[in-house]
Amino acid sequence: MTTTGDPIDQRPALIDIDTFFADPQFANPSISPDGTRIAYLAPHRGRRNVWVRGIDATHDDAVPVTHDTRRGITTYYWTDDPRWLLYQQDTDGNEDWHLYRADLDNPSEPAVDLTPMDPGSRVVGAEDLPSEPGSVLVTMNRRPLYFDTFRIDIATGDTTLHLEQDDPTAAILLDRGGVPVFRTALAADGAVEISAIDPGTGGTRPLRRLGGAEHPMSIHPQQVTADGKGLLVGSYQDGDNLRLVRIDHETGAETVVAAVDGHDLDISGMMLPGVLPPPVHTNRRTGDILAARFVAARPHIEVLDPHFAEIHAQLQKLSDGVLGTLSCDDSGQRWIATFVHDRDPGVTWFYDHTTGEARLLFRAFPDRDPDTMAPMQPVGFPARDGLPLHGYLTLPVGVPPRDLPLVLVVHGGPWYHDSWAYSNDVQFLANRGYAVLQVNFRGSLGHGKRHVTAAIGEFARAMHDDLIDAVDWAVAEGYADPARIGIYGGSYGGYAALVGVTVTPERFAAAVDYVGISDLANFLRTLPPFARVFNVNNWYRYVGDPEIPEQEADMLARSPITMVDEIRTPLLVAQGANDVRVVRAESDNIVARLRERGVPVEYLVAEDEGHGFDNPENQAMLYRAIEQHFARHLGGRSAGEVAAAPATGSSTR
């Protein structure tokens, strides 16, 4: 009961962790090629599975067509045969992806593995082959170092070698008929060499050399145009911003297809295709380019096709978010569109351009009230050396935005970037009363060539300084209490958290390292062999080669395991036992060293996870621990009302 003069608590109710981190009720929707059905992910038997329903039906009428009980499904594909649907799955997060076939005529039948392979091999992509109905082209490394392309008959499973690679760093790009037309390969100096392939002789002809360190994730996209006569790539050309350009098969000439002054083409969707929006939207049937996506405070869609401009104008009326993923039927008239939004995730609409009909299909979390979520505010400030930095500040709802406990959330990669979108991490922390700061430190993609290459040699140096400069900005602006600053991140973000509590232990009152790197040299040595051949433009160029003694010594000097004696900040470490990117030893070793010193550290290991926790029960375990850890040391809210530390300090002091 509130008495006269008492402040009224306007904070939203605490959202239960099991609810917050449950699988979405609806996700990753797409329309069938004939426009009669919708597929999407929804819970079934405790995991995300693929459901199918008629275009005018509801979820009550839908049928689950996959039945995985071990791990949720993320990626699936329609085929040109209305009977079959394909999906990818690994085992407990080990990233050995296989391609499975589901029978839509007999959805209760067990799925069939179309790609049986030895451990350590994986499928990395599947594409339609219009010239061979009933077939799909699948790229996989049955030979450990080489990703060859195979043609698989979907109905029978018969598999035929379609294209064998001769260079582990090369990619052969096919036209819509499955004919090789371009080749890209990584040169010893890091440049990407693009060649034309003569469809008649198979001979190659050099066209262009692009990139190097400004393309740490290689040249993206690499997409053959619908007519087979051009290659779409991202190129900085003679400027600082990434443009979408077309390279001509005959002449090698570059033509700008899409460019936005001061903004980069957004290639982040290449890292999780089908889930994150792609850099280029195309018509599934024709391959025609519809629109390109650019990085901005809110993502910017550059429409390129006159007919799609009419469609996009109608789609924009459906949401105050930004177009996310998109699929259309073969007629190009029926569309399924999702929208990116900072407070309302996974809103999906159906739109029929012939009739003008538009209707809301579903929301990912229908019981979540967007008005109780915290808006993301774009922010900017200079680093200490003058480099412009951009990020997002999310403030908890219902409290004055002054002297708050703050969590610095550091993205992974590091060649990724935070963007305006819904984040479970961010909204959870804001719901618990924390200001959340995300900064696109140097090395983050999406902010120009100068910004990404400014990270060369700067692990645990200027890249870390950028994070500290971001915290100093939040304190100087009055948002954050300097005595209650936490740091949290996954993968590279986990490394950044460990650097934070070793290089600047006095700055953080609590830290969370989630599948993070502790030893840069060991991390590089334990990457899968097929991944190491691509390191020339990223890890070797930006950090070093552990096989070169002087570079290994420098890497160790910037590794948290070497500075572990500096850690006195309360630390939570979380690790997937099957992680093939950042192996379990990266966490085991630093935890063991801390425990040898008698430094308290909480350690969570999920035996059925890889590079990040996917299963809802493991996510709930992780975020309960994070909730209690930050509540204890930063003073935020928790469902269990964990006793908070005094506002004046923490165990780091």
N, C-alpha and C positions, 0 to 999 in steps of 0.2 A: 504494500500500500504506500502511495506517495503522499507525504505531508507537505504542507505549505512551505515553499522555499526550496524543497528538494528538486534537483535537476531531474528532468524526465529522460529516461533511458530510451533513446531513439534508435539504438542499434538493432539490426535485424536479428531474428532468432538464429541460434547456432544450428547449422545444418548437420545432421548426423553423418558421420564419416562413411558408414556403409552406404548411405544414400548418395553422398557426394561422389564416391568413387565406384559406384555401380556402373556396369556397362550401360551405354545409352540404350533407350528403348527402341530407337531407330537410328541407323547410320548408313553411310556410303550407298545411297540409292542410285539406281540407274534404270533406264527404260529398255525393253527388249527391242531388237532390230525391227520387228514388225509392228511395234507400238501398242501391243495388246496387253503387255504385262509389265510389272515393276518388280525388281529385285532389290533387296536391302538386307542389312544386318540387324538382327534383334536377338534378345536372349532366348535360348532354348537349351534345356538340360544343363543350365548353369553356366553356359558359355555363349559368346557371340556366334551365331550361325546365320546362314543365308536363308531368307524367306522369299517366296514368290507369291504374288497375287495379281488378279486381273486389274486392268487400268482403272476400272470404276468400282473395285471392291474395297473393303476395309481390312484392317489387320485381323479381324475376327474370321475373315474368309481366307486368310493367307495360309500357306503350307510351308513348314520348314523343310528345305530340300537337302540340308547337311545336318549332321548329328554329332558334331565333335563334343566330347565331354572333357577333354584334357586341356585344350587351349583354344581361345577364341580365334575366329577367322577374320582377316582384314581385307584380303585382296581376292576378288573373283572376276570372272569374265563371262559375258554372254558369248554364244557361238552362233554360226549361221544356221545351225540346225536347232529348231525349237525344242528338241528333246534334251539337249545336253547343256549343262552349265559347268564351267571349270573354276577351280579355286586353288590357292596356294596354302600350304601348311608346313610348319617345321615341327620339331620335337622339343618341347620344353624350352623354347627360346634359343636353340643352337644355330638358327639361321641356315640350316640345311634344308632349303625350301624344296618341296616336291609339288608337282601339279596333279591335281585330282579331278576326276570326272564325276559329276552328280547327274543322276537320271531323273529328269523332271516328269517323265511319264510314270516312274516308279520311285517316288521320293523317299520311301522307307528303305530302299535297297542301300547296302553299304557303298560308299564311294570307292572308286577304282583309282589306284595310283598309276598314272600314265608315265611316270618318270622314275622307276626304281633305279637307285644309284648307290654307290658306296658312300660311307660316312665321309664328310668333308666336301662333298659335291653338292651343288645346288642349282636350282632354276633361278634365273635372273630376269626372265621376261617371256611373255607369250603374246603373239600377235596373230590377227586374222590373216588368212592367205586367200584373197578373193579369187585368184586364178585356180585354186584347188578347193572347191566346196567340200566341207566336211573335214578339212584339215586345219591345223594350227602350227605356226612356226614357234619353236621353243628354243631359247638359248640356255645352255647349261654346260657345266665343266665336268663331263665324264672323264676327261683327261684333266688332272688336278690344276694345271696352270693355264689351260686353254678353254675359253668359252666358245664352243662350237654351236652351230644352229642346226636343229633337227626338224624335220617335218613329221608330225604325228597325225595319224588317222584317228579322229576322236572316237569313232564308234568301235574300232577294233583294237586300238592301242598300238598298231604297227608303227614302228619308228624308223625313219630313213634319214641318214646324214644328208643335210641340205647344203651346208657350207662349213668347211673346216678352216680354222684359223691357223696362220703360220707364224704369228707374233703374239705373245701374251698381252702386249699393250695395245694391240690393234683392234679396231672394230670395223666390220664390213656392213655397210648400210644398204638396205634393199629397197627397191621400188615396190609399188603395191602388187606387182605380179610376182614378187619374190626374187627378182633379178638383181644381182649386185651392181650398184652404180657408183658408190663412193666408198673410200677407205680412209679412216683416220688412224694415226699411230703416234705414239709418244716418242719423240726424238731424245737422244742422250742429253741434249741441253735443256730439255723440258718443253720445247715447242711442240705444238700439235700440228702434224703434217697431214694435210688434206689432199687426197688424190682422187681423180676420176678413174672409174673402171670402165673399160670398153666392153659393153655387153656382148659384142661379137667374139672378141679374142680373150677377154679376161685380163688383158694387160692394163697396167696403171699408168697414169699421167699426173705428175705433181701439179697442184693448183695453187695452194696457199699454205703458208706457215703462220699459225696464230698462237698467241698466248705465251705461256710460261707461268711465272709466279702469280700473275694476276688471275689465273684460272686454276686455283688450287684443287678444285673438284673436277678438273678437265673442262673442255668446251661443252657448254650446255645451252640450249638443247642441241641435239644432233638429229635432225628430222628431215627426211627426204620430202620434197614438195609433191603435191598430188600428181603432177605431170611427170615426175621422175627426172626432171631436168635441172633441179636446183636443190641445194642443201641449206636448210635453215640452221643457223648457229647464233650464239651470243658473241658479240665482238665489241671491244672498246674502240676499235679503229684508231683514230688519232685523237680521241678525247678521253675523258675521265669516266664516262657513264656507259654502261653496258646496253647495247642496242641489239635488236633482232635484225639480222642481215641474211640475205640470200646469196649463196655462192653458186655461180653458174657452172654447170657441168662442162660446157665447151670451153669457155674463156677463163674461168676462175674469177671473173669480175664480181665484186661485192656490190649489192644493192640494198639500201636500207629499207626494210619492210616496216619496222615500227621503232620509234625513238621518242622519248619524252625528255626534254631538257632538264638536267639536274636530277634525273632519276634513272635507276638501273632496271633492266629487265629482271623480273623476280624468278629465279631459277630454283627456289627452295622446294617447290613441288616435285622436282626430279628426285628428291631424296626419299619421298614416300608417295609414289604415284598412285592415283586412285583415291587417296585419302586427302592429301593437300591439293589445293588448286594447281593446275599445270601452268607453266610459263606461257604456253600457246594453246588456245582452244581451237579444235578442228572439228569439222563435220566427220562423224564416224564412217559414213558410207563413202563419201567422196574424197576425204582427206583435205578439203579446202580449208584455208586458214580463216578463222572467224574473228579472233581477238587475241591480244597479248596482255600480259599482266605485268605491272611495274610496281616497284617499291615506293611507297609514300607513307605519310603519316597514317592515312587509311589507304589500303591497296587501291591502285588505279587501274581500271580496265580500259585499254585502248582498242576500240572496235575497228576492225579492218575490212569487214565484208558488208556491202551495202544492204543486202537482205537481212543479215544478222543484226544490223543496226536497228531495224524495225523491231525485231524480237527483243533485243536488249533493252530498248526503250520501254517495252511493256513489262519486262522482268523487273526493271528498276522500280516500277510502281508497287511491287509486291512486298518490298522490305526496305527498311532504312539501313540495312547492312550493305555489304559489297558482294557481288557475284562470286561464288566459290567454285564448286564442281558443277559440271554441266554434262548432260547426255541428251541425245535426240534419237528418234527412230530413223529408219532409212528414208522416210519421206522428207525429213527435215522440218516437219510441222509440229510434232509432239515433243515436248521438252520436259525434262526433270532438272530443276535447278536448286542448289543449296546456296545459302548465304552466310558469309562470314560476318560475325557480330561479336562485340566484346562482352555482351551480357546475355545473349540469347543464342546458344549454340545449336547448330544442326537444323535450322528451319528449312523445310523442303517444300517446294511448290511444284505443281503440275501446270503446264501452260500449253494450250492448243492454239497455234497461230492461225489455223484455218477458221476456227469458230470464235476465237477470242476468249474462250473459257479459261479461267484460272482458278485453282483451288488449292488451299493449304493441305498438303498430304500429312505431314507430321512434324513434330518438334522432337529433337533428340531426347530432351528431358522435359516431358510435358508437365510435370508437377513443380518445376522450378520457376519461380517468379523472377523475371528479368529485373523488375524494379528493386529487388533486394540485392542484386548483384552490383559490383562496384565498377564504374566506368574507367577505362584506360585513358589516361591523358598523355598525348605526345609531349615530350620535353626535349630540350636541347641545351648544351653548354659546351664550352671548350675544354679540351684536355690541357694539362699544364704546359704542353709544348705547342698549344694552339690548334691542334687537330680538332675539327668539329665532331662532337659526339651527339648521337641521337638515341632516345630510348623512350620508355613509358613509365609513368608513375600511376599507381593504382592506390587510391586512398580508401580506407574502410568507411562504410556507410554509417551515418548517424552519430559521428563523433567529430569534434573540432579538429581540423587538419593541422595540429600543432604538437610538436614534441612527442611524436608517436614512436612506439617501437617499430623498427624498420627491418625488413628482410631484403637483402640484395640477392635477386635470383639471376643466376648466370647461365646463359644458354650454352648448348653443346656445340660440337663441331671441331674446332671453334669457327669453322667456315659455314655458319648458319646465321640467321638473324632473327631477333624478336620482331614481331609485327602486331598490328592491331587485329586482335582475334580473341576468341574465348579461350581461357587457360584454366583448367581445373586447379593447377598449382596456385596460380595467382588469386583466383576467387576464393579458394579455401583459406589462404593466408589472410586475405582481406576480411573474410567472414570471422576470422579469429581475432581481428582487431589490429592487424599489422598494416602499415604502409608497405607497399611492394614496389621496388625499383628494379627495372630491367634496363640495361644499357648495351647498345651495340658497339662494344669496344673495338679497337682497331683489329683487323683480321676478319670481322664480321662481313659477310657478303651483303650486297644490296646498297652500298653507300659510296660506290666509286672505286676506281682502280687505285688511287692514292691511299684510300682508307684501308683496303685489304692488304696491300703490300707494305704498309707501315708496320705490320706485325712481324715482318721477317726478322728473326733473331730476338724477338721481344717477349717470348714466353717467360713468365715470372719477372718481367721487367716492365716495359711500357704498357703491355697489355694489362698487367695487374695495376699499374698506376692509373689507368683509365677507370678501373673499378673504384679505386680509392677516391679519385677525383669526383666520381658520380656520388659517392657517399658524402663527400665534403659539400657538394652542391646541395644535396637534400638537407643537410644540417644547417648550412648557411641560409637556406630559404625558410628555415623554421619548421620543416615538415618532420624531421627526425630528431629524436633524443640521442645524442652521441654515445651515451652510456648503454643504449639498448639496440645495438646494431647486430643483426645476424646475417650469415651468408649461406646460400644453399644453391647447389647445382648438380646436374648429372653429366656424366661423361667428361668432356672438357670442363664443364661447369663444376664437376666434382674435383677435378684437378685445381681449378681456380679457388674452390673453397679451401683445399689443403694448402695452397700457396698463401691464401689469406691468413691462415692461422700459423704459418711458419715464417713468412716474410714480414707480416705486420700483425703479430698476435695481439697487440694492444688495442687494435681497432675493432675487434669482433668479440661479442659476448657469448656467441654460440655459433656453431657451424654444422652443416650437414653435407657429407660427401656421399653422393649416390652414383655408383658404378664409375668412380673417378680414377684417374691415373695418379699413381704415386711415384713411379719410376719410369721416366721417359724412355730410357734405353731398353728396359725390359719390355715395356709396352710395344715398342717397335719390333723387337725381336720375336714377340709372340703373336703378331698379327698373322692371319692365314697367309700361306705362301703366295697365293694368287693376288692378294691385296698389296703385297710389298712392291711389286713391279710398278705400281702407280704412285709411289711415294716421292718421286723426283720433284714434283711441283708443290707438294704440301709439306709433309713431315720432314723430308730431307732438306728441302729448301728453307723452311721456316724454323726448324728446330735443330736438325743435324742427323748424321748417319752414325749409328752406334758402332759400326765396324771401322770407323776412322777414330783412332785413339784420342786425339785432341778434341774431336767433336763429342765423343762419348763423355769425356771429362766435363765439358761444358754442360752437356745435358744433365749429368748427375748433379752439377752445382745448382741446377734449376729444378731439381726433383724434390718434392716434399719428403721422400724417404731419407734423403741426405740431411734434411733440416729438421728431422722429427723431434730432436731434443728441444726445439723452440716452442713446441706445442704445449700450451697450458689452457687453451680455450676448450670448454665442454664440446665434445665432438660426437656426432652420430654418423656411423658408416653403414651403408646398405649396398648389398652386392648380390647379383644373380650367379648361381653356381655354374651355369652353362654359358656364361658370357664368352664369346669368341673374339670380341673386339678389345675389351679391357678385361683380361683374365682375372680369375678370382685371386690369384697371388698378389695383384696390385692392392687389394684391400686387406688380405690376410697379413701381409708383411707389415703394413703400417700399424695395424691393430696390435700385432704381436709386439712390435717395438714399444708402443705406448704402454701396453700392459706390463712389459718388463720393467718399465720405469715407474709403474704404479699410478699412471695417469688414467683416470676414469674415461672409458670410451664405450659407447653402446654399439653393438655390432649385430646387424640383421643380415642373414643369408637366406635367400629363397632357393630351395633345391630344384624347383621346377621353372626357373626363370633364366633369361639371358641378359642382354644389354638393356635393362629396364624391366620393371615389373608390369605384367600385362593382365594377369588373372585378378579379378576383383578382390578376392580374399587377401592376396599379397599386397595389393595397393592399400587396402584398408589397414593391414598390419603396419605398412610403412608410414602412412599418414597419421595413425594413432601415435606412433613413436615421435614423428616430427611435431605433432601438436603438443605433446607433453614436454618434449625437449625445449621447444621455443617458449612455451608457457612458463616453464621452470626458470629459464635464464633470461628471457626478454620481457616477461610480464603480460603476454597476451591472454586471450580467453581460451578455455578448453572445456570440452564437454564433461570431463571428469573433475573440473575445478581443481586442477593441480596447483599447489601453492606456488605463487609467483615470487621471484626474487625481488628484493627492494629495488625501487626505481633508480637508485643512485649508482648501481654498479652490478658487477657479476664476478664470477670466479676468474675472469681474465685480468682483473686488476691486482 
